[in-house]
Amino acid sequence: MTVFGIGIDVVENARIADLIRSHGQRFLDRVYQPGEIEYCRSMRINWRDIEVRRKASGEPFVVLHAGAAELAKGLNIETVLVSLSHSRAYAVANALLLKSANQ
């Protein structure tokens, strides 16, 4: 397998929760550029398409649904590795996309 992509997100939980609670859709619309919203819609992916579960050992793993699964299949992504961490104030997720070396 070869690495196809890697990404990391860090959020301040309380700040984002407060902004969504206070401003709802207006906040979400202000966070993303129109092109980003259009791109995400064209990919037919939403947050619920990417599910993080845990193995009995506690190790997180990703299950892709709907648009995310379709996109991954089209890109020949075989595996999504994920690492998660959090504190009271912050959460971080790091994802590594793997695809077959033959593709």
Contacts in CASP RR format, 6 or more apart in sequence:
PFRMAT RR
TARGET T0000
AUTHOR 0000-0000-0000
METHOD contacts of the structure
MODEL  1
MTVFGIGIDVVENARIADLIRSHGQRFLDRVYQPGEIEYCRSMRINWRDI
EVRRKASGEPFVVLHAGAAELAKGLNIETVLVSLSHSRAYAVANALLLKS
ANQ
1 78 0 8 1.000
1 79 0 8 1.000
1 98 0 8 1.000
1 99 0 8 1.000
1 100 0 8 1.000
1 101 0 8 1.000
2 98 0 8 1.000
2 99 0 8 1.000
2 100 0 8 1.000
2 101 0 8 1.000
3 96 0 8 1.000
3 97 0 8 1.000
3 98 0 8 1.000
4 75 0 8 1.000
4 77 0 8 1.000
4 97 0 8 1.000
4 98 0 8 1.000
4 99 0 8 1.000
5 96 0 8 1.000
5 97 0 8 1.000
6 94 0 8 1.000
6 95 0 8 1.000
6 96 0 8 1.000
6 97 0 8 1.000
7 94 0 8 1.000
7 95 0 8 1.000
7 96 0 8 1.000
8 92 0 8 1.000
8 93 0 8 1.000
8 94 0 8 1.000
8 95 0 8 1.000
9 92 0 8 1.000
9 93 0 8 1.000
10 90 0 8 1.000
10 91 0 8 1.000
10 92 0 8 1.000
11 90 0 8 1.000
11 91 0 8 1.000
11 92 0 8 1.000
12 89 0 8 1.000
12 90 0 8 1.000
13 86 0 8 1.000
13 88 0 8 1.000
13 89 0 8 1.000
13 90 0 8 1.000
13 91 0 8 1.000
14 89 0 8 1.000
19 27 0 8 1.000
20 27 0 8 1.000
20 28 0 8 1.000
23 30 0 8 1.000
29 37 0 8 1.000
32 40 0 8 1.000
40 46 0 8 1.000
43 67 0 8 1.000
43 71 0 8 1.000
44 66 0 8 1.000
44 67 0 8 1.000
44 70 0 8 1.000
44 71 0 8 1.000
45 66 0 8 1.000
45 67 0 8 1.000
45 68 0 8 1.000
45 71 0 8 1.000
46 66 0 8 1.000
48 65 0 8 1.000
48 66 0 8 1.000
49 64 0 8 1.000
49 65 0 8 1.000
49 66 0 8 1.000
49 67 0 8 1.000
49 68 0 8 1.000
49 69 0 8 1.000
50 62 0 8 1.000
50 64 0 8 1.000
50 65 0 8 1.000
50 68 0 8 1.000
51 62 0 8 1.000
51 63 0 8 1.000
51 64 0 8 1.000
51 65 0 8 1.000
52 60 0 8 1.000
52 61 0 8 1.000
52 62 0 8 1.000
52 63 0 8 1.000
52 82 0 8 1.000
52 84 0 8 1.000
52 93 0 8 1.000
53 60 0 8 1.000
53 61 0 8 1.000
53 62 0 8 1.000
53 63 0 8 1.000
54 60 0 8 1.000
54 61 0 8 1.000
55 61 0 8 1.000
60 82 0 8 1.000
60 83 0 8 1.000
60 84 0 8 1.000
61 82 0 8 1.000
62 80 0 8 1.000
62 81 0 8 1.000
62 82 0 8 1.000
62 95 0 8 1.000
64 72 0 8 1.000
64 80 0 8 1.000
72 80 0 8 1.000
72 97 0 8 1.000
75 97 0 8 1.000
75 99 0 8 1.000
76 99 0 8 1.000
76 100 0 8 1.000
76 103 0 8 1.000
77 97 0 8 1.000
77 98 0 8 1.000
77 99 0 8 1.000
78 98 0 8 1.000
78 99 0 8 1.000
78 100 0 8 1.000
79 97 0 8 1.000
79 98 0 8 1.000
80 95 0 8 1.000
80 96 0 8 1.000
80 97 0 8 1.000
80 98 0 8 1.000
81 95 0 8 1.000
81 96 0 8 1.000
81 98 0 8 1.000
82 93 0 8 1.000
82 94 0 8 1.000
82 95 0 8 1.000
82 96 0 8 1.000
83 93 0 8 1.000
83 94 0 8 1.000
84 91 0 8 1.000
84 92 0 8 1.000
84 93 0 8 1.000
84 94 0 8 1.000
85 91 0 8 1.000
85 92 0 8 1.000
86 92 0 8 1.000
END
